[in-house]
């Protein structure tokens, strides 16, 4: 009997919070400590994503030549967001391209239907950490990946933080009626 009571005590908060607000009012976003929400809507994507707060550096959001958007906070947080279509949405193809095109030796630590995480080694001394993720929001798919630039030397922890942000990618909530859009 105690086990049933304990299970109910643990399950009830989950049940009540997972049902959502029945009034139709938008729920406030929960943004973890040390993060802030970046609005990508001015750059063609009606999306928001959690990124490191200002203690890590200035937030910059710029459109890329390839139609995507780069989100940068300081030197160690730089991601590209783009529509996932064609080859960009095919992670097996991306793995083949990465392996064939990288000048160094790539080793994959994560290889799933939605994410690739890999290290490219150039000789004994230099290693670069990377990730490539597919994020589905509603019926749309997006590619979120690190900015692959020879100047970037992301650590494993940098990649983990960028992937955490990629997982937070979400549709931008509609502004309540009568309220200006931000």
N, C-alpha and C positions, 0 to 999 in steps of 0.2 A: 504494500500500500504506500509505503514511504517513497518507493521508486516512482510510482505513478504520480504522486504529488510533486515530486522533484521534477519529473519530466514536464508536467503541466506548468509548473512555475517557470521553467526555462522556455517553454514553447509559447506561452501566452504573449509575452512582449513582442516576439517575432511575428506572431499572427496579427496582432493589432497594428504594428508599424508597417507590415508589408501590405496591408489592405489599402493604404493611401488615404487621402482626404476625399471624402465623398461629396464635398461641397463644390468641387471643381476649381477651387482656388489653387493657384500654383504653390507648390511647396518651396520653402527657402532652400537654396543650395547649401550643402555642407562642404566646406572647404577645409582640408586638414591644416593644422598649424604649420607654419613655414611655407605655405603656398598661397596663391591668389588665383583668381579666375581671369583668364585672358580671353577676350572677345575677338573672334576671327571674322565676324560678319562684315566688317568694313573691307575685308580682303576676299570677298566672294564665297565664304563658307558661313552658313548660319549656325555656327558652332561656338562652344566655349570649351576651354580645357584648363585644368589646374596646372600652374607653372610655379617655380620657386618664387618666393617673395623678394622684395627689393634688397634684402641682405645679401643676395647672390649676384646682384647686378641689375642694370637697367633692362626693362622689358622692351624688346624691339619686335615688331611684326611687319614683315615686308613680303610683297608678292615676288615669286620667282619667275624666271623666264619661261619655265615649263608649265605655267598655269597654277602652280601650287603656292603655298604660303610657308615662309620660314618664320619660326618663333624662336627667339634667342633671348636668354637671360644670362648675361655675363659670358665668360669664355667656355664654361663647361656644360652649358645647356643649350643645344642647338638642334631643333627638329624641323623636318619638312612635313607638311600635311598636304595631301593631294587626293583627288578622286581615284579610287581603285577600279580600274577597268582594263580589260585585255591582259597583256603580259604583266602589268603592274599588280594585278590581283592574283596572279598565279605564283605562289611561293615556291613551288618546285622549279619553275622557270627562273625565278629570281635567284635561287640557290645555285643553279647551273650557271647563270650569268656572273654571279659574284665569284664563283670558283674559277671561271674562265678568264674574267677580266681583271681581277685583282693581281697586282704585280707580286704580292707576297703569297704566303701559304695560309689559307683560311681554314679554321677549325670551328665547327658549329657545336655550341653547347645546348641550344634549343632549336628544334626543327619540328614545328607543329603546323597545323592547318592555318593558324593565325599569326604565328611569330617565328622569326629567325633571330637568333643571337649568336654572334660569331666574333672571333678574334682573328685578325690578320697579322701574321708575323713577317717581319722583314729582317731576315738574318737572326742572330742570337739576341740582339739588343733591343729592337724596336717592335712593340706590339700595339695594335689599334683595336679598340673594342667598338662593335657596331650592333645595331638592331634594325629590324624591318618588321612592322606589324600591320595587320589588316584589322580595322575596327569597323564593326557594323553598327549603324545607327538607323533604326527604322528599316527602310528598304535600300538605303545607301551604304556603300562601303568606301572607306578611306584608307589610304596608305599613310602611316606615320613612321618616319625613320630618322636616324641621326643625319646631320648634315655631313656628307662624305667629302671632306676637304683635307688635303695633305697637311694643312696647318692644325687641324683638330686632332688631339691625342686624348680621347675620352678614356677614362678609367672604367672598370667594371661598375663601380658605384655610380658614376655619371650615367651610364647606360641604364642601370636599375631605376634611377630617378626619372630619366626621360621616358622609360617604359611605363612607369607609374602614371606619368602625365598623359601618355597616349591612352591608357586605359580609362582615364577620366574624361576623354573626349565625349561630348554630349551635345544634343541639339540645344540651341540657345532658347531659353524660355521666352514665350511671347510676353510683351509688355502688357500689363493690365489696361483695360479700356480707359482712355483719358490720360494715360501716363506716357510721357515721352520715352522713346527708345534710347537705350544707352549703348 
